[in-house]
Amino acid sequence: MRTLLFLLQKEFKQIFRNKSLLPAIFAAPIIQLIVLPLAADYEVRNVSLSVVDHDHSSYSQRLISKITSSGYFKLSDYGNSFNEAFKQIEQDKSDLILEIPQGFEKNLVRDGNQKLFVAVNAINGTKAGLGGAYLSRIIVDYNADIRLDWFQPQRSNTSPVIEVVSSNWFNTFLNYRFFMVPGILAVLVTMVCSYMCSLNIVKEKEVGTIEQINVTPIKKYLFILGKLIPFWIIGMFIFSVGLFVIGRLVYGIVPVGSIALLYGFLSVYLVAMLGFGLLLSTYSETQQQAMSLAFFFMMIFLLMSGLFTPIDSMPHWAQVIAWCNPVTYFIEVMRMLVLKGSAFGDIKNHFLVTIVFAVIFNSWAILNYKKTS
C-alpha cells in the first residue's frame, strides 16, 4: 500500500506539472459538452424551398404561407419557371422544389382533387428525407383545412368518434438535448480517460523514465494501478462537473434515477476503459502510435455506440459490433438512469458485461506489460 501511495503521488505531480495537458483534461470536455449538444440537433430546420407557382391564386398563396410559417422552411426562390428553380438546386441554393400547376385553385374547387409536384435534392439523404416528409405533412394539413372549409362538421354527430391523445414519457417536450447530453457526456469521459491514460505511459517510454521504474522491485499490478487510479479520479470529476454543473445549469437536466447506481456503474466502466487505454499503451512505443490506435478505436466506439443512430436500425453485422462496444452500454445506462429512472434490475446485464470488459482489458494490459529486472 505504501508503494502504491508513492506511485499515486508521483502520477498526480506528473499530471499537474504538464501545463499543456491540464486544459485538454479539464477545459476541453466542458467546452465540448456546452457546444456539441447545440449542434447535434435531430430536427432539420431552415430547409431552402423554391416555389414554382403557375397559378398565382389565393389557394396557392395560402399554401405557400402555410409552408413558410411552419418554421422548417425558408423561401429561397419564387417564380414560374421550373428550369430556373432547378438551377437553384444545382447551385446548392435550394433543397426542394414545389411546383404548383396552372389551374390549381379552379381544379381543386371544381373536381375536388389536384396534383402537386415536389422535387427533392437527395445529396444530403437525411435532410432530403426529413424535408420531404415535413412538406408532405404540411400539404396534408393544408388539404384537411380546405376540406374543413368546404364541409362544415355537423353540430350533432351521431357516429362514434375515436379521439387519440399522445403522451410522451421520460422526455415530455421531446427536447433532443435531454437525449443527447447524457450520450455526449459518456463519450467525452471515455475519450479523455482512454486517450490520456494511454499517452501517459507512452510518454514515459519516450523520455526513458519507465526504464528506471522497470529496474525497481515494483510489481506489475502496482504499476498498472498507479497509472489507472489518477485518471479514474479525474474521470469521476469530469463526469460530475458535466452532469451536475453543465447538465443542470445549462440544459436543465436533473437525473431521475439513482445517483448512487449511476456512479456505481461509472466506477466499473472507467476501470474498463482505463484498462483499454493501458492496453493500447503496451502496444505503442511512441505517443503518435498511441494516438493513432486510440483514434481508430474511438471512431468505431463513437459511430457504433447508438449515440446518433439507433442500434436496431443497423445491419445485423453492425449490431454485433455495437454490442461488443463498451461505450454502447454506458450510453444506454446513462439515458436509462438520467431520463427514465431505471432500477438495478433494468441495467443488471449492462453491469455484468461491463465487468467482463474491465477484467479482460486490465488482465490483458497487465500480462502484456513487459517489465524487465
C-alpha positions in Angstrom: 0.0 0.0 0.0 2.8 2.4 0.8 4.4 1.7 -2.6 1.1 2.5 -4.3 0.7 5.8 -2.4 4.2 6.9 -3.6 3.3 5.9 -7.2 0.0 7.9 -6.9 1.8 10.9 -5.6 4.3 10.7 -8.5 1.5 10.4 -11.1 -0.6 13.4 -9.7 2.6 15.6 -9.7 3.4 14.5 -13.2 -0.1 15.3 -14.5 -0.4 18.7 -12.8 3.0 19.8 -13.8 2.1 19.4 -17.5 0.5 22.7 -18.2 -0.5 21.7 -21.8 -2.2 18.6 -20.6 -4.5 20.3 -18.0 -6.6 22.2 -20.5 -7.1 19.0 -22.6 -8.3 17.1 -19.5 -10.5 19.7 -17.8 -11.3 22.6 -20.1 -11.9 20.8 -23.4 -14.6 18.4 -22.2 -16.6 21.2 -20.6 -16.4 23.4 -23.7 -17.4 20.4 -25.9 -20.3 19.5 -23.7 -21.6 23.0 -24.0 -21.2 23.3 -27.7 -21.8 19.8 -29.1 -25.5 19.3 -27.9 -26.4 22.7 -29.5 -25.1 21.5 -32.9 -26.3 17.8 -32.7 -29.9 18.6 -33.5 -32.2 15.9 -34.7 -34.6 18.5 -36.2 -33.9 19.8 -39.7 -34.8 23.5 -40.0 -34.2 26.2 -42.5 -34.8 23.9 -45.4 -34.4 26.1 -48.6 -37.5 25.9 -50.8 -38.0 27.0 -54.4 -41.6 27.5 -55.4 -42.7 27.4 -59.0 -46.2 28.9 -59.0 -48.0 28.7 -62.3 -51.4 29.5 -60.7 -50.9 32.7 -58.7 -54.2 32.2 -57.0 -55.4 32.7 -53.4 -55.2 29.0 -52.8 -51.6 28.7 -53.9 -50.6 31.8 -51.8 -52.3 30.2 -48.8 -50.3 27.0 -49.3 -47.0 28.9 -49.6 -47.8 30.9 -46.4 -48.6 27.8 -44.5 -45.3 26.2 -45.6 -43.1 29.2 -44.8 -44.9 29.9 -41.4 -44.2 26.3 -40.2 -40.6 27.3 -39.1 -39.0 24.5 -41.1 -38.7 26.1 -44.5 -37.3 29.3 -45.8 -38.4 30.6 -49.3 -35.2 30.9 -51.3 -36.8 31.4 -54.7 -40.3 32.2 -56.1 -41.1 32.2 -59.8 -42.9 30.4 -62.6 -40.0 28.6 -64.3 -39.0 25.0 -63.2 -35.7 25.3 -65.1 -34.8 28.4 -63.0 -35.7 26.6 -59.8 -33.6 23.6 -60.9 -30.6 25.9 -61.3 -31.1 26.9 -57.6 -30.7 23.2 -56.7 -27.7 22.8 -58.9 -26.1 25.8 -57.1 -27.0 24.4 -53.7 -29.2 27.3 -53.0 -32.4 25.2 -52.7 -33.1 21.8 -51.2 -36.7 21.3 -52.5 -38.8 22.4 -55.4 -42.6 22.7 -55.1 -44.3 23.2 -58.4 -48.0 24.4 -58.3 -49.7 23.7 -61.7 -51.8 26.2 -63.6 -55.5 26.0 -62.6 -54.6 24.7 -59.2 -57.5 26.5 -57.4 -60.0 26.0 -60.2 -59.4 22.3 -60.5 -59.4 21.9 -56.7 -62.7 23.6 -56.3 -64.4 22.0 -59.4 -63.0 18.5 -59.3 -62.1 18.2 -55.6 -58.5 17.0 -56.3 -55.3 18.3 -57.8 -51.7 17.1 -58.0 -48.6 19.0 -56.9 -45.0 18.2 -58.0 -42.2 18.0 -55.4 -38.5 17.6 -56.3 -36.0 16.9 -53.6 -32.3 17.3 -53.6 -31.2 14.0 -52.2 -27.4 14.6 -52.0 -27.9 15.0 -48.2 -30.1 12.0 -47.6 -31.2 12.9 -44.1 -32.1 16.5 -45.0 -33.9 15.3 -48.1 -35.9 12.7 -46.3 -37.0 14.9 -43.4 -37.6 17.9 -45.6 -39.8 15.9 -47.9 -41.6 14.4 -45.0 -42.2 17.9 -43.5 -43.5 19.2 -46.7 -45.8 16.3 -47.3 -47.2 16.7 -43.8 -47.9 20.4 -44.3 -49.6 19.7 -47.6 -51.8 17.0 -45.9 -52.7 19.5 -43.2 -53.5 22.1 -45.9 -55.8 19.7 -47.7 -57.6 19.0 -44.4 -58.0 22.7 -43.8 -59.6 23.2 -47.2 -62.0 20.2 -46.8 -63.0 21.6 -43.4 -63.8 24.9 -45.1 -65.9 23.1 -47.7 -67.7 20.7 -45.4 -68.5 22.2 -42.0 -68.9 19.5 -39.3 -72.5 18.8 -38.1 -73.4 20.3 -34.8 -74.5 16.8 -33.6 -72.7 13.8 -34.8 -74.4 10.5 -34.0 -71.5 8.4 -35.3 -68.9 7.3 -32.7 -65.7 9.3 -32.6 -62.3 8.0 -31.5 -60.0 10.6 -30.1 -56.3 9.9 -29.9 -54.3 11.8 -27.3 -50.5 11.3 -27.3 -48.4 11.3 -24.1 -44.6 11.5 -24.2 -42.9 9.6 -21.4 -39.5 10.4 -19.9 -39.0 13.4 -22.3 -42.3 15.2 -22.2 -41.5 18.1 -24.5 -39.3 16.0 -26.9 -36.2 18.1 -26.1 -33.5 16.4 -28.1 -30.8 17.9 -25.7 -32.2 15.7 -22.9 -31.4 12.7 -25.1 -28.1 13.9 -26.5 -26.3 15.4 -23.5 -26.0 12.1 -21.5 -24.7 10.3 -24.5 -22.2 13.0 -25.4 -21.0 13.2 -21.8 -20.4 9.4 -21.8 -18.3 9.7 -25.0 -16.3 12.7 -23.7 -15.5 10.9 -20.4 -14.5 7.8 -22.4 -12.2 9.8 -24.8 -10.5 11.8 -22.1 -9.7 8.9 -19.8 -8.7 6.4 -22.5 -6.5 8.9 -24.5 -4.8 10.4 -21.5 -4.1 7.1 -19.8 -2.6 5.6 -22.9 -0.4 8.6 -23.7 0.8 8.8 -20.1 2.7 5.5 -20.2 4.0 6.0 -23.7 5.4 9.4 -22.7 7.4 7.7 -20.0 8.7 5.3 -22.6 9.8 8.2 -24.8 11.6 10.1 -22.1 13.1 6.9 -20.6 11.7 7.2 -17.1 9.9 3.9 -17.5 13.2 2.1 -17.6 14.0 3.4 -14.2 10.7 2.0 -12.9 11.3 -1.3 -14.6 14.5 -2.0 -12.7 12.8 -1.4 -9.3 11.0 -4.2 -7.3 7.6 -2.6 -8.0 5.1 -5.3 -9.0 3.4 -5.0 -12.4 -0.1 -4.8 -10.9 1.0 -1.9 -8.6 2.5 0.0 -11.6 -0.8 -0.5 -13.5 -2.9 0.6 -10.5 -0.6 3.7 -10.1 -1.4 4.6 -13.7 -5.1 3.8 -13.5 -6.3 5.3 -10.3 -5.4 9.0 -11.0 -7.3 9.0 -14.3 -10.2 7.1 -12.6 -10.5 10.0 -10.2 -10.2 12.6 -13.0 -12.9 10.8 -14.9 -15.2 10.9 -11.9 -14.5 14.6 -11.5 -15.2 15.4 -15.2 -18.4 13.4 -15.1 -19.6 15.1 -12.0 -18.9 18.6 -13.5 -20.6 17.6 -16.8 -23.7 16.2 -15.2 -24.4 18.4 -12.2 -22.9 21.7 -13.4 -23.2 21.8 -17.2 -26.1 19.4 -17.5 -28.2 21.1 -14.8 -27.3 24.8 -15.2 -27.0 24.9 -19.0 -29.6 22.3 -20.1 -31.8 21.9 -17.1 -31.2 18.1 -16.9 -32.0 16.6 -13.5 -31.3 12.8 -13.2 -34.5 10.9 -12.4 -32.8 7.7 -11.4 -30.5 6.7 -8.6 -27.3 8.8 -8.4 -25.6 6.0 -6.4 -26.4 3.5 -9.1 -25.2 5.8 -11.8 -21.8 6.3 -10.0 -21.6 2.6 -9.3 -21.8 1.8 -13.0 -19.5 4.7 -13.9 -16.8 3.4 -11.5 -16.8 0.0 -13.2 -17.0 1.5 -16.7 -14.0 3.7 -16.0 -11.9 0.8 -14.8 -12.8 -1.0 -18.1 -11.9 2.0 -20.4 -8.8 2.9 -18.5 -7.7 -0.7 -18.8 -8.3 -0.4 -22.6 -6.1 2.8 -22.6 -3.4 0.9 -20.7 -3.6 -1.9 -23.2 -3.1 0.4 -26.1 0.0 1.9 -24.4 1.6 -1.6 -24.1 1.4 -2.0 -27.8 2.8 1.5 -28.6 6.3 2.8 -28.4 5.6 6.5 -29.2 2.7 8.9 -28.5 2.0 9.1 -32.2 1.4 5.4 -32.3 -0.8 5.5 -29.2 -2.9 8.4 -30.6 -3.4 6.6 -33.9 -4.5 3.4 -32.2 -6.8 5.3 -29.9 -8.3 7.4 -32.7 -9.0 4.2 -34.7 -10.9 2.5 -31.9 -12.6 5.7 -30.6 -14.1 6.4 -34.1 -15.6 2.9 -34.0 -16.8 3.3 -30.4 -18.4 6.6 -31.3 -20.2 5.7 -34.5 -21.2 2.2 -33.4 -22.5 3.2 -29.9 -26.0 4.3 -30.8 -25.2 7.9 -29.9 -26.6 9.3 -33.2 -28.3 6.3 -34.9 -30.4 3.6 -33.2 -28.7 0.2 -33.0 -31.9 -1.6 -34.0 -31.8 0.2 -37.4 -28.2 -1.0 -38.1 -27.5 -4.2 -40.2 -27.1 -7.4 -38.2 -23.3 -7.4 -38.5 -23.1 -3.8 -37.3 -25.4 -4.7 -34.3 -22.9 -7.4 -33.3 -20.1 -4.9 -33.3 -22.2 -2.4 -31.4 -22.9 -4.9 -28.6 -19.2 -5.6 -28.4 -18.6 -1.9 -27.8 -18.4 -0.9 -24.1 -19.5 2.7 -24.9 -22.8 1.3 -26.1 -23.7 0.0 -22.6 -22.6 3.2 -20.9 -24.7 5.4 -23.2 -27.7 3.2 -22.7 -27.3 3.2 -18.9 -26.9 7.0 -18.9 -30.1 7.5 -20.7 -32.0 4.9 -18.7 -30.9 6.3 -15.4 -30.9 10.1 -16.2 -34.1 10.2 -18.2 -36.1 7.0 -17.4 -35.2 6.4 -13.8 -34.5 2.7 -14.3 -33.6 0.4 -11.4 -30.7 -2.0 -10.9 -32.8 -4.9 -12.4 -33.0 -3.0 -15.7 -29.3 -2.5 -16.0 -28.1 -5.7 -14.4 -26.9 -7.2 -17.7 -25.1 -3.9 -18.6 -23.3 -4.2 -15.3 -22.2 -7.8 -15.9 -21.0 -7.1 -19.4 -19.0 -4.0 -18.3 -17.4 -6.0 -15.5 -16.3 -8.6 -18.1 -14.8 -5.8 -20.2 -12.9 -4.5 -17.2 -11.5 -7.9 -16.3 -10.4 -8.6 -19.9 -8.8 -5.2 -20.7 -6.9 -4.9 -17.4 -5.8 -8.5 -17.3 -4.6 -8.2 -20.9 -2.8 -5.0 -20.1 -1.0 -6.5 -17.0 0.0 -9.6 -18.9 1.2 -7.6 -22.0 3.2 -5.1 -19.9 6.8 -6.4 -20.1 8.8 -5.5 -17.1 12.5 -6.2 -17.1 14.6 -6.6 -14.0 
